[in-house]
Amino acid sequence: MANALTFYSVVAWQLLGLTYALRHDPEQPAEILFDSDELTLLQKLSGKPVDSLRQATLALTKLVGFAPSKKQPLPGGKVLATAIERFFFVKQGAAAVSKPLQD
């Protein structure tokens, strides 16, 4: 139970920061909230350049099937939370692949 609460508190913190930054200025650099490894991974997953926070968010939410429209150009809280959670596991998998197995 403690592990789950710890994990979801980190997701909630990231969700709050991302939501606030998107509402404030979606065209600010993505490096504000994402590190360079995360941005490289998002760029590989989406196949598009990831420079602004808007582009990073759209690449992130592509993991859960979000497609922007005129009516909803940016995702809501539930989609962002699910995408952040899924991206955590994608990062874990990418890290496991890049490190050789120990005998």
LODO-590424 format. One record per residue (C-alpha): z, x, y. Coordinates in Angstrom, 3 decimals, always signed. Layout:
# residues N
Z	X	Y
...
This chain:
# residues 103
+0.000	+0.000	+0.000
+0.875	+2.813	+2.395
-2.460	+4.533	+1.739
-4.373	+1.338	+2.474
-2.454	+0.751	+5.704
-3.079	+4.319	+6.784
-6.805	+4.058	+6.073
-7.228	+0.726	+7.821
-5.223	+1.858	+10.855
-7.724	+4.714	+11.298
-10.612	+2.235	+10.976
-8.954	-0.047	+13.541
-8.479	+2.844	+15.970
-12.142	+3.871	+15.642
-13.248	+0.257	+16.003
-11.239	-0.179	+19.190
-12.572	+3.034	+20.714
-16.175	+2.295	+19.765
-16.037	-1.296	+21.013
-14.555	-0.236	+24.350
-17.061	+2.602	+24.837
-20.012	+0.332	+23.973
-18.921	-2.289	+26.478
-18.271	+0.310	+29.168
-21.552	+2.277	+28.882
-23.707	+2.091	+25.723
-26.061	+4.813	+27.012
-23.404	+7.536	+27.206
-23.779	+10.492	+24.820
-22.811	+9.798	+21.220
-20.822	+13.059	+21.077
-18.009	+11.243	+22.862
-16.985	+9.423	+19.675
-18.919	+11.147	+16.876
-18.834	+14.809	+15.865
-22.019	+16.767	+15.223
-21.827	+16.414	+11.413
-21.493	+12.648	+11.709
-24.442	+12.469	+14.110
-26.581	+14.583	+11.775
-25.695	+12.308	+8.870
-26.426	+9.172	+10.923
-29.774	+10.602	+11.972
-30.687	+11.346	+8.351
-29.620	+7.872	+7.221
-31.479	+6.012	+9.952
-34.524	+8.245	+10.246
-34.368	+7.935	+14.036
-32.943	+10.151	+16.789
-29.308	+9.524	+17.590
-28.532	+10.591	+21.153
-26.759	+7.698	+22.860
-23.776	+5.692	+21.728
-26.039	+2.642	+21.319
-28.359	+4.550	+18.957
-25.421	+5.912	+16.966
-23.910	+2.437	+16.650
-27.202	+0.906	+15.518
-27.657	+3.723	+12.963
-24.082	+3.147	+11.779
-24.469	-0.606	+11.424
-27.772	-0.190	+9.613
-25.578	+0.787	+6.642
-24.399	-2.814	+6.399
-27.728	-4.464	+7.159
-27.318	-5.262	+10.857
-30.605	-5.765	+12.694
-30.444	-6.131	+16.495
-32.113	-9.098	+18.160
-32.524	-10.435	+21.683
-29.631	-12.788	+21.127
-27.369	-10.126	+19.585
-28.433	-6.613	+20.659
-25.178	-4.977	+19.551
-22.973	-5.772	+16.535
-19.678	-7.590	+16.646
-16.267	-6.481	+15.478
-16.565	-7.488	+11.829
-19.882	-5.711	+11.392
-18.563	-2.594	+13.127
-15.411	-2.540	+10.993
-17.419	-2.857	+7.781
-19.866	-0.179	+8.936
-17.084	+2.263	+9.870
-15.455	+1.715	+6.482
-18.737	+2.251	+4.623
-19.578	+5.317	+6.718
-16.243	+6.857	+5.725
-17.282	+6.688	+2.086
-20.785	+7.973	+2.875
-19.205	+10.977	+4.602
-16.985	+11.565	+1.566
-20.014	+11.503	-0.717
-22.003	+13.850	+1.530
-19.088	+16.276	+1.633
-18.747	+16.166	-2.157
-22.458	+16.892	-2.634
-22.448	+19.805	-0.194
-19.473	+21.534	-1.879
-19.973	+23.102	-5.311
-17.779	+21.840	-8.132
-14.802	+23.984	-9.062
-14.431	+25.028	-12.712
